[in-house]
Amino acid sequence: MHSSALLTLALAMSTAAIPTGMRRVSRRAAVTPMPAEAAVSAVDGVIVPYRRAASSDVALKNGQDAIALNKQFASIKAGDACTAGQDACAGTQFAQCVGGKYVVQPCAATTVCAALPLVNSAGTSVTCTTPADRDARLAATGASTTVAPAKAAPAKAAKTTAAKAAKTAKASPAKASPAKASPAPPAAAAAGDDDLQNSFTLDQSVVQKGYLDDGQQPPVAGQFASLTSPNNFINFCAKTLPGTPLTNGLQIAGGSCNGAPIGLIPSFEKMPSSKFVNPKNLATIPANTNFTIQMVLNNIDAGHFTNAQKNYYAAPQQLNADGVIIGHTHVVIESLPALDTITSTDPRKFVFFKGINTGLENGQVSTPVGSASKPGVPAGFYRLCSQNAAMNHQPVIVPIAQHGNLDDCVYFTAK
Ligand SMILES: *[C@@H]1O[C@H](CO)[C@@H](O)[C@H](O)[C@H]1NC(C)=O
């Protein structure tokens, strides 16, 4: 991890600041020497126009070759056999041939690895660049760009820039600016949020180094070593495939593996809680008669929910401007053999369940219970509980371990 983190950092820094040992990776690694004219890159999303190739036939061929290479690179993995001196991409990462095997290094944030057409001579180069720069260079050759590497999804803004750049290149080839040495890719700090949120590379700013400690240095009797990870567990679910599928936004009854991070955690002062107002704890209500559940709900910006069939657990917990969890609540009524039963319930069975999708009114949420054919609940004993949730239906997460309950339960009788 250490060396790849250093490399990522190096790639994010200016060329001048990169230690000599890092140069091999950070500079444009050309398969055939790249003419200076080609070495103009995108800085902070601004594409500098570049000179067109002397022969459009050569340019087209270079573009087609680069596209074909990018296609081949899609299937290259770390450890694959290679020929000395051969550079390639493994997905969005830069791959160098070391001792007959590809060794991969991440490109800096906002950049991806790509084969690019040379501009003033026949050939291609392999380098880290922004998706916008890659697309613009390919488009400028006239070659079809429909086979650009699928993984490098450019941000919306990048696409626009690419289109603009391609236009500029076509419309005013004579106005091309003089060649300059390629600047390093934009530093992570300068990157737009869109770029970071579309990158396949873990950004240095979010690496959680505490995840390297398993908690047992020194060992504590009875305490287990934590799983550790140098990369925030970004590929954790790869371990469970194909037997356990990715959750992928679905409610998979057989179990799955979910990749979305926990996300934003509120402060101690903003931990949610709830209390039923109706029915009250130990109340007796009329059987087979409609009633309304009412519940005080604190510290949830209620009424916010995503599509439960497509976005289940599919995004991190979020907070509003006041630092309160954006979400909603659910209420569930389960049947009990007696109010003082000591038999555990079966969460697969319940008599009433409702996601409350409306916001707070006077600090409370409410929902009616009963249908035309079944008003209220039949005579019996019940437990009513809240299930406070974030927007993507995950249970609310709070900042500290020792806290009061974040939900309420009441017991009532219908007769
Ligand atoms: C109970 O509520 C349902 C749903 O709103 C309604 O259709 C039904 O008429 C109500 N029953 C009675 C007896 O009020």
The ligand as an SDF file (V2000), in Angstrom:
LIG
                    3D

 14 14  0  0  0  0  0  0  0  0999 V2000
  -60.4340    1.9300    7.9630 C   0  0  0  0  0  0  0  0  0  0  0  0
  -59.4880    2.5590    7.1220 O   0  0  0  0  0  0  0  0  0  0  0  0
  -59.5760    2.1710    5.7650 C   0  0  0  0  0  0  0  0  0  0  0  0
  -58.4240    2.7730    5.0260 C   0  0  0  0  0  0  0  0  0  0  0  0
  -58.4460    4.1770    5.1640 O   0  0  0  0  0  0  0  0  0  0  0  0
  -60.9240    2.5820    5.1960 C   0  0  0  0  0  0  0  0  0  0  0  0
  -61.0140    2.1680    3.8490 O   0  0  0  0  0  0  0  0  0  0  0  0
  -62.0100    1.9660    6.0380 C   0  0  0  0  0  0  0  0  0  0  0  0
  -63.2650    2.4310    5.5980 O   0  0  0  0  0  0  0  0  0  0  0  0
  -61.8470    2.2860    7.4990 C   0  0  0  0  0  0  0  0  0  0  0  0
  -62.8310    1.4980    8.2760 N   0  0  0  0  0  0  0  0  0  0  0  0
  -63.6620    2.0370    9.1540 C   0  0  0  0  0  0  0  0  0  0  0  0
  -64.6000    1.1040    9.8040 C   0  0  0  0  0  0  0  0  0  0  0  0
  -63.6280    3.2610    9.4070 O   0  0  0  0  0  0  0  0  0  0  0  0
  1  2  1  0
  1 10  1  0
  2  3  1  0
  3  4  1  0
  3  6  1  0
  4  5  1  0
  6  7  1  0
  6  8  1  0
  8  9  1  0
  8 10  1  0
 10 11  1  0
 11 12  1  0
 12 13  1  0
 12 14  2  0
M  END
$$$$
